[in-house]
Amino acid sequence: MEKVLFVCLGNICRSPLAEGLANKLSKELGVSEKVKFDSCGTSNYHIGEQPDKRAIQNAQENGLKLNHKARQFDKADFREFDYIIAMDSANLTNINKLDQEGQFEEKLYLMRQFDDEDKGADVPDPYFGGPEGFQQVYDILERSVKKFLVEKYT
């Protein structure tokens, strides 16, 4: 079974939403036996915390249940996961700094590499905004995660 890690800054908004969506969509696509998901953050701001209340609310409004405690990316994650998918270029840069020899660069992706609407752009951080920002992120992640799963597992 392969493992996919979604990474954002604090692991309380974007990456837990991506993880929740991946769990849901992998079941819908019939590939849940092929792949397992987790999420983390590049910072240590929220270690051990539940996702942001607005992310939980947005997930519920879209039929998802988030069950995650924030954790920080660790060098061991390079070996543990087959795909490491960063939400934005700053997160990807921070991950790359931990892989100084470039040993794991073939595992590293930006989430929106799988978004046909704005390929390669950053997934915006909704933390300082309102509900509409969380819905925008949800919509981006739904498209991107689904395309990733279809490309890699169907």
ABEGO torsion letter per residue (X at the ends): XBBBBBBBAAGABAAAAAAAAAAAAAAAAGAAAABBBBBBBABAAABGBBBBAAAAAAAAAAGBBBBBBBBBBBAAAAAABABBBBABAAAAAAAAAABAAGAAAAABBBAAAABAABBGBBBBBAAABBAAAAAAAAAAAAAAAAAAAAAAAX
